[in-house]
Amino acid sequence: MKLILHIWRQPGPKAPGRMERFDLDGISEHMSFLEMLDLLNEKLTAEGKEPIAFDSDCREGICGMCSLVINGVPHGPEKGTTVCQLHMRHFRDGQEIWIEPWRAKPFPIVKDLVVDRSSMDRVMAAGGYVSVNAGSAPDANSVLVGKDTAEQAFEAAACIGCGACVAACKNASGMLFVAAKVSHLGLLPQGREERMRRVRRMVEAMDQEGFGNCTNQYECEATCPKEIPVAFIARMNRDFLKAALFSS
Amino acid sequence: MGWVATFFRSSIGSKFLMALTGILLLFFVLGHMTGNLLIFQGAEALNAYAHWLHDHPKFLWTSRIVLLAIFVIHVTTAIRLKLENMAARPVSYVKGRTLKATLASRSMVFTGLLLLAYILFHLLHFTLGVVQKDATGPSGPGGEKDVYAMVVTSFGNPVYAAGYILAIALLWLHLWHGIASFFQTMGWSHPRWTPLFTFLGKALSLLIFLGYVSVPFSVLTGLLKLPAGGN
């Protein structure tokens, strides 16, 4: 396969960036999107040029590190797929492809396609945990969790924190991410004790980081590689109201 | 009371503010429409309703002040949120794409601001009567307005009628997203009920469009006309 690539190049956080065109030949349709970029980087290195910086780690769709906006869609055109699990057979020979980084104020660009997502870590540090006294492990099945609740919590827990929801959102809002974390922990008995405090603190941290506001357009749900539904945002809204009205 | 201010300044609190003021404005839109539709019962019914309102100044002015306050909160919060949202994405995508967002949801601020502009014109036109003086001035024996004659004469001019229909179409688009969005913001989301609420919200926005537009439509097509021998 042969492709025409337009890739965002930016030497550093403060430097101005621009789209640069690359014509790449010899792509196998079995390659993943990242392997295609590896091929381009090998070519660039051999030519003595600066390779393109992009994030990746596990390359099996679970770490949330890869973060490319492909033709305007975070993680590319395949539904429920991360970039590393996206294969070149979904593209046409000779196709033009635009590759850009996540674009949001809380995700400053480090270089080329690499963005700094520490803002999400700070939101997690504000309440995305369960405080427990470490001791011996409890007996299995001593804490009962209903099947439906477990399923629902698991659906939210599928969030890999990649930030595609923010990148896709028309307002660069981080609500689907925060909603998934708040719901996953708040649904389970271990996390229920801190449910009200958690939602208040995490939303406060989210607002401080400069994420945008949710206007219920659901672009996040359409792009999420783990297909987390926006019903969790409604759930977070409920929790936040309850926390504001009743918790101390 | 500090927690109230903190709540409404937060991103989610602002959502509640938009949803609650929005739904209150929807009630006004429905009330206003019901009043307008009295025109189909004849001149007496519409004029009696208008005169009843003016004979109860306490009720009228309380409603106006509350409505204005709700309106100001809705508009200023929307502008604040829009500015925050623009700041949250300082560099836009070279190649942007939309998967799920609708024309209605993406244009909320634009339809909202255009509606604001039209409402100001609408007040100058019908409430204050300074735009089309020959059609909207007082004509009753006691100097009271003949609202029926005012509406029929004004909408007899296709330019005013077209402007009104266009504004109501913007309202339709605004409510198409707004009503369904209310439920999500309030947290009333359920796999069984959400599709129904969304459908009903869209249906209601269409009904509101048809209800309002029926008046200029009927004037333009001659269904509603001035009584013979009138002005």
Interface residues (C-beta under 8 A of the other chain):
Chain A: H6 W8 M19 V69 N71 G72 V73 W98 E100 R103 A104 K105 P106 A168 K170 N171 A172 S173 M175 V203 E204 M206 D207 G210 F211 G212 N213 C214 T215 N216 Q217 Y218 E219 E221 A222 T223 V230 A231 I233 A234 R235 M236 N237 R238 D239 F240 L241 A244
Chain B: W3 T6 F7 S10 S11 I12 G13 S14 K15 F16 L81 E84 N85 A87 A88 R89 P90 V91 S92 Y93 V94 K95 G96 R97 T98 L99 K100 A101 T102 S105 R106 M108 H177 A180 S181 F183 Q184 T185 M186 G187 W188 S189 H190 P191 T194
